[in-house]
């Protein structure tokens, strides 16, 4: 393959998969800026060496494998060392988790890689990948519980989310179908986490609702659910740490809710 062809292949492949790599990096580090730094370092590494695409892996697996090579070489740091408050508490909790377990869980549940793909990305065998995923689930589920506000206009989906979150041991502060109702509920009882759809019943935006909620309680983590995650992952404005793609699985919701509560890191989405 000529150098021009290689460059074209890399630019097209990365452009197509970059929103998902950025989502993973953002969730893994808990900070958009930090996640983007690692995504950029991955691209720089690929410019220098594209041999990962010659290993017989899918393009997405190859890209994430290169990310993990960069991530591991840097010692898998999370967040900054000068954080305080909720951020520092999150770092302390992360330090108590089994090494590599969050990576495996995020890859499997949020990015929907199979066990064999997780193993290929992380450079481990499948049994180890499965053990790491099981360990992460157990450690994070046991870590804490709290109050969750659900913002969802479709009744069946709202009921399903309520069942999943309640079964995890969390209390539901309310279910809102509109922007106004969501803000009203937060003013009545501040949640520990918000689980929000993007498009709401009255044509209002879940993003707008979340931004208003963050004015009331700035530290609450947010998990967004949307059929078009790439629209939130453009790099043009602050982004949520956790974005679940519709149609979602129960495992995705459980993983995102547990990790979002664990991190308690949220940035607003104002353009």
C-alpha positions, 0 to 999 in steps of 0.5 A, spaced: 500 500 500 502 506 498 504 512 503 498 516 500 493 510 500 495 508 507 494 516 509 487 515 506 485 509 509 487 511 516 484 518 515 477 515 513 478 509 518 479 514 524 474 519 522 469 513 522 471 510 529 473 516 533 467 518 536 467 511 539 474 511 541 473 518 544 467 516 548 471 510 551 477 514 553 472 520 556 469 514 560 475 511 562 479 517 565 472 521 567 475 527 564 474 530 556 480 533 556 484 527 559 480 522 554 482 526 548 489 527 550 489 519 549 485 519 543 490 524 540 496 520 542 493 514 539 492 517 532 499 520 533 502 512 534 498 510 528 501 515 523 508 512 525 506 505 525 499 502 522 501 495 523 496 493 528 491 493 522 495 488 519 493 483 525 487 480 522 483 484 527 477 489 525 478 496 524 475 498 531 478 492 535 485 494 532 484 502 533 482 500 540 488 495 541 493 501 539 489 506 544 491 500 550 498 500 548 498 508 549 494 507 555 498 502 558 505 505 556 503 511 560 501 507 566 493 508 565 493 514 569 486 517 571 484 524 572 489 529 575 493 529 581 491 536 584 483 534 584 479 536 590 472 534 593 468 529 589 474 528 583 479 526 589 474 521 592 473 518 585 480 517 584 481 514 591 476 509 589 479 507 583 485 506 586 482 500 590 479 497 584 483 491 581 487 493 575 485 493 568 478 491 571 474 498 569 477 497 562 475 490 561 468 492 563 467 498 559 470 495 553 465 489 553 459 493 556 459 500 553 463 499 547 460 492 546 466 488 544 465 481 545 470 477 550 475 475 545 475 482 542 476 485 549 482 480 550 485 482 543 485 489 545 488 488 552 493 483 550 490 478 554 487 471 554 479 470 554 479 467 561 483 473 564 478 478 560 472 475 563 475 475 570 476 482 569 469 484 567 466 479 573 471 483 578 469 490 576 462 488 576 462 486 583 467 491 586 463 497 583 456 494 585 458 493 592 461 500 592 455 505 593 448 506 592 444 512 591 438 516 588 437 516 581 432 521 577 430 518 570 428 523 564 425 519 559 418 520 555 417 513 553 413 510 558 415 503 557 423 505 557 422 509 563 419 503 567 424 498 564 430 503 566 426 504 573 426 496 574 434 496 572 436 501 577 431 499 583 434 492 582 441 495 583 439 498 590 438 505 588 432 509 590 428 513 584 427 520 586 422 521 580 421 520 572 420 526 568 417 526 561 419 533 560 425 539 561 420 542 566 418 536 570 425 534 571 428 541 574 422 541 578 423 534 581 431 536 582 428 542 586 424 537 590 430 532 592 437 532 589 439 526 586 446 522 586 445 521 578 441 523 572 439 518 567 437 522 561 434 521 554 435 526 549 429 528 546 423 529 550 415 528 550 414 536 549 419 537 544 424 539 549 431 537 550 434 532 555 441 536 554 437 543 556 434 539 562 441 537 564 444 543 564 439 546 568 439 541 573 447 542 573 446 549 575 442 547 581 447 541 583 453 541 579 456 535 582 451 530 579 453 525 574 449 524 568 448 518 563 445 520 557 441 515 552 441 516 545 440 513 538 445 517 535 451 518 540 456 521 535 452 527 535 454 528 543 461 526 541 464 531 536 469 534 540 466 541 539 463 542 546 464 539 553 461 532 553 458 527 558 462 521 560 457 516 559 453 515 553 449 509 552 446 507 545 439 505 544 437 500 543 441 499 550 442 492 554 440 491 561 448 490 562 450 497 559 445 501 563 448 497 570 455 498 568 454 506 566 450 507 572 455 504 577 461 507 573 458 514 573 456 514 580 463 511 582 466 517 578 461 523 580 464 527 574 460 531 569 461 537 564 455 541 561 453 540 554 452 548 553 454 549 545 
